[in-house]
Amino acid sequence: MQRRALLAGIAVAGLLLGAPEARSAEPIRIGSFLAVTGPAAFLGDPERKTLELYVKKINEKGGVLGRPLELVVYDTGTNAKNAVTYVKRLIEQDRVDFIIGGTTTGETMAVVKLVERAGIPFISLGGASVIVEPVKKWVFKTPHTDRMAVQKVYEDMKREGYTEIGLIAGSGGFDKSCLKNAEQLAPEYGFTVKAKEQYGRGDTDMTPQLTKIRDAGVQAVLFCGFGAPSVIVTKNYAQLGIEAQLYHNHGSCSKRFVEGAGAAAEGVRLPCAALVVADQLPADDPQREVALAYKKDYEGTYGEEVSTFGGHAYDALMLLVNAIERAGTTDRAAVRDALEQTKEFVGVDGIFTMSPEDHMGLDLRSFKMLEVRDGNWKLLY
């Protein structure tokens, strides 16, 4: 708990520095709760670093509406109960104006009722479609949904001529949502799900589940999950010598997955944001310039490769700043309305166009299909 409180203290003390005129004005308070430690730390750590980096950069340029941004960050440790505790603190004690966070779907869904009741604009960094489907008045999100990831994967499977597939997923909120969507969408693409397996939280060997999938005679397999299981499943898959094409969802769009799985990751296909292959995008791609600029800033500051997860936080902050500027005020209702009216906003996750019926604003064009080749990402299309 001391470490988590320390993160918040550092964020508040260190990110108010900026132009003199911005420092003298009442700050705009942005609260955040992220899985900086725990199983989802490889998502939450770059999210925190991104928010801190760009709050500082924005303040150095004079802030927003002539006011500095004040960032208050709490580390949930990848625990939904902690998320509830910290969001209550952000709302009731820190009195933040807006909230960005919820590294995982579980953390996000645990606090939805709190932010809806408080009437505070909240931009989630979680992946599952349930976060914004159905639409919730005060809740938005930046990552592509698990349903979109399944659709992108299924489009590729269909292109490759596969018809008999297998599914494997974990027991977390994102995993189950992805698995449910994968089952529901399979008939639309003419697929037969010949094997469906799940593993438990904390499992360190998925060989039994993958053996059943192998023996079912599938042509391709979709993994629904993220974190350590993505590496375990991929290594077990290779150890069993399974010849069916292995696909992952966008939860594996981190170089940490590739490095963790090593040679076993070769040939894995997955849909990712344009950010991770920014330098492979064509010159006329509207996302190229934005993605390359973020990549340069992040890698130059932290000395580590940019990840799609940090990109979710970048888009969330920039969408919020853009909405505040368009609203001309920090009034919560006005900013909420401005977020909902976002049109053709170019981010690193995609080009956002939101509406009362869509609080994410991305379509399948914002996903790129990648393959792991020689320990790196290869843009397929």
N, C-alpha and C positions, 0 to 999 in steps of 0.2 A: 504493500500500500504506500510506503514511503517513496518508492521509486515512481509510482504513478503520480503522486502529488508533486514530486519534483519536476516531472515532465511539464506539468501545467505551469509551475512557477517559472521555469526557464522560458516557456513560450510567452508568458505575459511580460516578463521582465525584458526579454531580449528582442521582442518583435514590435515594440513601440518606437524603436529608433527610426528616425527618418527626417524628412524636411522639417525645419523649425515651425512653419505654419501649421503642418499637420500635427506636430506634437502638442501644440497649444490648444487644439480643439478636442471636444469630447470624442473618445474613440468609438468606433463601430465594433462591437464585440461579436466575434465568431467563435462558437464553441465547437469542440470536436472530441469524439470518443473513438479511439482506434485500437486495433489489436497490434500494438507495438511489440509485445512479447506474446509467448504462447504459440500454439500450433499454426496460427495464421500470421505470424510475425513477418513472413516474407512478403505479405500483402501490406500489412499495417505500417511497417517501418518505412518503406518508400513513400507511403501516403503522408506520414507525419513530416518527413524530410521535405517533401514537395510543398506542403502548406507553409512550413516555416520559411522556406526559401522564397516563395512568392509573396508572402505577406511582407517580408522584409523588403523585397524589391519594389512592391507597390508603395510602401511607406516612404522609401527613398525618393520616389517620384512625386510625393505630395499626398499620398493616400487616396481616398475615394470621397468625392464631394467635399474636398478640403479637410477631411478628417482621417486620422490614422486608423488602421485596422489593429485590433487587439485579439490575438489568438490564444485561446485557453484549451489545452489538450490534456485529455486523460487517457491512460493506457488501460484497456479492459482486460488485458491478458488473454484475449480470445474467450471471454466469459460473458454470456448474455446477462447474467445477474449483475455483474459489475457494470454492464452497459446501462441498465436501469438505474443503478445507484448514481452513476456519473451524469446521466442526462437529467435526473432530478436536480442534481447539484448545479448543473449548467443553467437550468431554468430558474430555480428558486434562489440560489445563493450567488452565482456568478452573473445572473441576469443578462445572459447573452441575447443578442438580437437575432442571430441565425445559427443554425447548426449544420455542420458538414461531418459526416462520419458513418459509423456502422460498417466496419470493414467487411463483416460477414452478414449473410442473410439472417442468421439467428440473432445476432446483436441488433440488427435493424428492426426486425419484426417485434422484438421484445420491447421497443420503445415507441412504436408507432402510435399507440393510444395516448402516450404522454405528450408527444408533440402535437397531435391532433387536438387534444384537450387544451393545450396551452396556446394554440394558434400561432405556431412559430414555423417559418419556412425551414424545411429540413431536406437536404440533398444527401441521399444515401450513396455509399460506395459498394453496397452489396450487389450480388449478381442475379438472384432469382426473380422471375417475372412476378411473383406474388407481391413484391414490394410496391409495384405500381399497377397491378392488375388484380382486382379492379382499382380504378383511380381513387386516390385518397387526397383530400383537398390540399393539405399542407406538405405532402410527401412527393419528392422528385428523386431521380437517380441518374447517374451517368454511365455505369457499365452496361454493356449489352446484356440482354437477359439470357438465361439458360435456354429458354425456348428458341431464341434467335440462333444460339450456338448449335442447337440440335438441327434446326432448319438448314443452316449453312453446311454442317457435316453431311446431312442427308442429301443435299444437292450434289455434293462431291461424290458420295457413295453411288448415287444414281448415274452420274457421269461415268463412273468407273464400271458400271454394269453389275453392281452387287444387288442381290435381292434377299439373301438370307443372312441375318445379322444377330449379334449377341450384344448384351448390355451388362455393364457392371458398375455399381455405385456404392457409396457409403451410406451412413445412417443420418448424416447431418441435414439441415434444412435445405441447403442448396442442392446437395446430392439427390435427395428425394424428389425435389421439384424437377430437376433435370431428368431423372429417371421417368417420372410421370409423363413429362412432355415427350420424351423419347418413345414411350409406349403408345401414347395417343396419336403421335404424328406418323408413326411407321406405316400404317395402312394407306395414308395419303400419298406416300412415295412408292407404294407397291412392295413394301418390305414385309418379310415374315420374321418376327422375333423368335428365333429358335432356342435362345437361352437367355435367362435373366438372373443375375446373381447380385447379392449384396454382402458387404462385409461390415463388421462392427467397429465402433469407435475404439481406437487404440490397437487394432489388429496390425500385426507386423508381417504377416504372410498370407497372401491371397491365392496361393497355389491351389487349394481345394476348389475354390470358386472358378478359377481360370481353367482348371482341368475339365470341369463340367462343360464350360463354354467350348473348349477345344474339341471335346468328344461329341458335341452337338453338330459339328460339321459346318460352322458358320463361315461366311466369306469375309466379313468385316466385323469389328467390335468397337463400340463406343464406350469410353470411360467417362463417367459423371462424377466429378469430385475435384479436390484441389489439395495442396499441401503435401505432406509426407506420403499419403497413399498414392499420389500420382507417380512417385518414384518407385514405390514398392510394386505396384501393379505392373509398371513398365518393365522392371527387372525380372519379376516372376514370369511375365509374358515371354520374354526372351529366353529365360532358362528352360521353359517348357517347349521352346521351339515352335510356337504357334505361327503358322504361315498366314493366317487371315490378317488383313490390313488393320492396324490399330489406330484409332482416332481418339483424341482427347477433346474436351470442351475448352473454353477460353480460360478456365481456372488454372491452366498449366502454362499460360503465356508469360513465363518468367525464365530468365536464363538460369535461375537456380534449379529449375526442373531439369533442364538439359544437362547441367553440370552434375546434378545428383544422380540422374539415371545413366549418365555416361554413354557408352556404346549402345546400350539397350534402347536409347531414345532415337537412334538413327531410323529414319523412315516414318516416324510418327507424324500424322497429319492433324492439324487443328486450326480453328478459326481464331484470329487475333485482331486487335486494333492495329491500324496502320502504323502507329508509333514504333512498334518493335522492328519494323522494316522500313523506317523513314527514308533511309538512304537508298533503298531499292525502288521507291515510288517514282513514277514518271514525272518529268519536270512540270507538267501541266496539272498535276494532282493538287487540288486546293489545300489538302492537308499537309503536303510536303514541307512547306515553309514553317508552319506552326509546329509540326512535330520535330523538325530538325532543330528549331530554336529551343524548344523545351529540352530535348536530348542534350544539346550543348550546355545549357545552364545547369542541368542536374548533374551530368557526368563531370563537368568542370568544377562543380562545388564539392561533390561527395566522392569523386574518384571511383565510382562504381557504375556498372551498366544500368541504363534506364530500364524500367519495367512498365508493363501496361497498367499495373496497379497504382503506381505513382501518377500515371496519366489520368486515372479516374479522379484523383484528388485535384489535379491541375484543372481539369475541365469543370469540376464542381465549383472551385473557387472563382474561376474566370466567368462562368455562367452567373454566379451570384453577383460578382462585381458589375458585370454588364447589366444585370437586372436592376441593381441599385442605381446605377447611373441613368438608365432609361426612365426609372421611376422618379428620379430626382429627389429621393427621400429614403430614409431607412424605415419608414412605416411598414410594419410587417405585411399587412394586407396588400399594400401597393406593390411591394417587392414580390409577393406571391403571385399577384396578377401579372407582373412583368415577366417573371420566370415562365409562366404558362403561355405567354405571348411571344416567347423566343422564336425567331425565324432565321434559318440558314446561318446559324452560329458555327463557325469552323473551329473545332476542337481537335484534340489528339485522338479521341475515341471515335470521332465521326463528325458529321455535320448535323447539328441539332435543330429540329423544328418541332416545338411542343404545341400543345393545344389542350382544351379542357378534357379531351378524351385520351391524351397521351402525355404523361409526365416524365417521359424519357426522351423521346424525340429522335430516335435513331432507327434506321432500317437496315436491311441486309447488305446494302451497298457499303456500309461502314465497316463491315467485316472483310478481312483479307484471309484467304486460305494459304496456310504455310505448311512447310514440311521441314523436319529437322534433318540437315545434311552436314556432314563433317563437323558436328558439334555446334552448329549455328543455325539460324533461321534462313530459310529459302522461300521467297515470295513465289507462289505458284500463279495466283491471279487474284 
